[in-house]
Amino acid sequence: MTQETLNIYGQNNFKLPKKINLEVSGWLNSPSVWGGTYRTKSLGSLDIALQKKFLHDKLNARIAFSDVFFTSPWSGRTEFANVIISGNGGSDSRQVRFILSYNFGSDEVKKARARNTGLEDEKNRIGT
C-alpha cells in the first residue's frame, strides 16, 4: 500500500503596537498510512503566544495557547485478514501557559564577556 503524505510547519512573529510581540505557529500532517495497513486521518495544531517586556526590558511576560482548535488527537482504521480495528488517542495538547521571567543581570557585563573562540585565534595565527 502506498500513500503520499504532506507535513507542513510554519511560524511567524509579528510586532504589534505598544511593543507587544505575537507569535503564530502550527503544523499539519495529511492523512497517511502507519505500520503498513493503518490509515490515519489528518491532524495538526495551531499555537499562539503574546509577549511583552516591562521595566526597561528586564521583566518579560508571555501567555501561550497550544493546540487552539484541539486538532492534534489522532484517529485511524485498519482492515487486515478480515479484522477491522479502529482507534484514536491523543494527549492534553490544549494548554494555556503564563510565564514571567526577570533578568537580574547587567547588560554591560554581558558585552564585556565577549571572547574569541579557538577558531578565531587560529585564524589570527594564520594571518587570514
N, C-alpha and C positions, 0 to 999 in steps of 0.2 A: 504494500500500500504506500503510495506517495502522497505527499501533501505539501503544497507551498505555503509558507508562513511569512508573516511580516511582524517585525518587532520595531517599535518606534519609541524613542525617548527624546524629550525636549525640555529645555529650561530657559527661562527669560527673566531678567531683572529689570525693573522699571523704577526710575526716580520720580516720586510723586511730590507735590507741593509740601512745604513745611518739613523738608528733609526726611521724608518717610520713604523707605525702600520697600517695594513689592516684589516678591519672587513667586513665579508660577512655574511649576514643573509637573511633568506627567509622563506616563508610559502606557503603551498599548501592545498587547500580544494578540495576533489574529487567531482564529480557530486553528488547531493543529492536531497532530497525532502524537501520542505519548506511549512509549512502550510497544510500538508496532501496531497495536489494534485499538487503543483507547482514544477516541475522538473527543477533544476538549473544545469548549466554547471560548470565545474571545474574553479577555479580561484586561484590566488596566487600573490606573489610579491617577487622580488629579490632586496635587498638593499646592497649597497656597500659604505664604508667610508674609507678615508685615513686620518691619523693623524700624526702630527709631533710636537715635542716640541723644543723650542728655548730658548736662554738666560737663561742658567742654569735651564732648565725645568720650568721656570716661565711663558713663553708665549706658549700657545697651539693653533695650527692651525688645523682645521678639515674641510674637504669637504665631504659631504654625498650626495649620489644619491639614491632616493627612487623609487621603482617600475620601475626598469631599462627597462624592456620589456613591460611595461604597460599591465600587465596581471591581474590586480585586478578588473576591471569593471565586473559586473555580468550580466548574461542573463539567461532566463528560459522561460518555457512554461507550461501552464496548460490546460487540457481538462476536463470539468465537466458539466454535464447536457446539452450537445450539444453546449456548449460555449467554444471557444478556445481563450485563452489570451496569447500573447507573450509579454515579457517585458525585458528591460535591463536598466542599470544605473551604476552609479559609482560616483567617486569624482575626484578632482585634485590630484590624488595619485602620479603622476610622478613629482618629485620635485628635485631641487638641492639646497643644503644649504651650506653656508660657515660660519664657526663660529671661531671667535678669542676670546680667553679668557686669562687674565693675572692674576696671583696670586700675590697680593701685600703683603701678609702675610709672616711671617718668619717661617721657618721650625722648628727652635729652640723653639718658643713659643708653637707650636702645640705639641711637645714632652713633654714640661713641664706641659701641661694641663691634662695629663693622670691622671684620678681619679678613685678611686674604686667605684663600684656600691653598692647599698644596699645589693644585694645578696652576694657579696664578703665580705662585712662587717659582715654579718650574718654567713658566713662560718668560718670566723676567730673567732667569739664568740663561736661557737660550738666546734671548735678545729679540723676540718677535713682538 
